[in-house]
Amino acid sequence: ADPLEALVVTAGYEVVATASLAINGEQLVRQLRPDVVVIENDLIGETGFESLPHLREASPSTQGLLIVTEDWTPVDVGSTGAFAFVTWRRLGELVDELDEIHHFVHLK
């Protein structure tokens, strides 16, 4: 199984779908309207950063969590269109960010 998926499931979250291409992810987000989408920046075709606006258009209530390489730093998290971003080296922070997003989404 995918270690990223295993981490999310172990933390108590349900993985409703996975996609390897940004366009497929956009279609899934439009159909399923998940609370959160975890997206890797290093995708084939559009990067995760480039696809975030399309995902937000597909489902405005879905929050994005972007996974980036160590050397990638945006001006600020808000400039990515993501709720938050984590690096592969600090992937353990993903669960903390998911918990924060869960809390944020359910306070609305």
C-alpha positions in Angstrom: 0.0 0.0 0.0 1.0 3.6 -0.5 2.8 4.9 2.6 1.1 8.3 2.4 -2.3 6.7 2.3 -1.3 4.4 5.2 -0.3 7.5 7.2 -3.6 9.2 6.6 -5.7 6.1 7.4 -3.6 5.3 10.5 -4.4 8.9 11.7 -8.1 8.1 11.5 -9.0 9.7 8.2 -10.8 8.0 5.3 -9.2 8.0 1.8 -12.1 8.3 -0.6 -10.0 8.2 -3.8 -6.5 8.6 -5.2 -5.3 9.9 -8.6 -1.9 10.0 -10.2 -2.6 12.8 -12.7 -3.8 16.3 -11.8 -6.7 16.1 -14.3 -8.0 12.9 -12.8 -7.7 14.4 -9.3 -9.8 17.4 -10.5 -12.5 15.1 -11.8 -12.6 13.2 -8.5 -12.7 16.4 -6.4 -15.6 17.6 -8.5 -17.5 14.3 -8.0 -16.7 13.6 -4.4 -16.2 17.1 -2.9 -13.9 15.9 -0.1 -13.1 18.0 2.9 -9.4 17.8 2.2 -7.3 16.9 -0.8 -3.6 16.0 -0.2 -1.6 16.8 -3.3 2.0 16.2 -4.2 3.7 19.1 -5.9 5.7 16.8 -8.1 3.0 15.5 -10.5 3.2 14.5 -14.1 1.8 17.4 -16.2 0.6 20.2 -13.9 2.4 20.6 -10.6 0.3 20.3 -7.4 0.8 24.1 -7.0 -0.5 24.8 -10.5 -3.5 22.5 -10.1 -4.7 23.9 -6.7 -6.8 26.7 -8.3 -8.5 24.1 -10.5 -9.3 21.9 -7.5 -10.7 24.9 -5.7 -12.9 25.7 -8.7 -14.1 22.1 -8.8 -15.0 22.2 -5.1 -14.7 25.5 -3.3 -15.2 24.0 0.1 -12.3 21.5 -0.3 -9.1 22.5 1.5 -5.8 21.7 -0.2 -2.8 20.3 1.7 0.3 20.5 -0.6 3.4 18.2 -0.2 6.5 19.7 -1.5 10.3 19.0 -1.7 12.7 20.5 0.8 13.9 23.2 -1.5 10.5 24.5 -2.5 9.3 27.6 -0.6 6.4 29.8 -1.7 6.3 33.4 -0.5 3.6 32.3 1.9 1.2 29.4 2.3 -1.7 31.6 1.2 0.0 32.3 -2.1 -0.3 28.6 -3.0 -4.0 28.4 -2.5 -3.4 25.6 0.0 -4.5 25.5 3.6 -1.0 24.3 4.4 2.1 22.6 3.0 4.5 20.0 4.4 7.8 18.6 3.1 8.5 15.0 2.5 11.2 15.0 5.1 8.7 16.3 7.7 5.8 14.2 6.5 4.8 13.4 10.1 3.5 17.0 10.2 0.9 16.0 7.7 -1.3 14.4 10.4 -1.1 17.7 12.5 -2.1 19.7 9.5 -5.0 17.3 8.7 -6.2 17.6 12.3 -6.1 21.4 12.0 -8.0 21.3 8.7 -10.6 19.0 10.2 -11.1 21.3 13.1 -11.3 24.4 10.7 -13.8 22.7 8.3 -16.1 21.5 11.1 -16.1 24.9 12.8 -17.7 26.6 9.7 
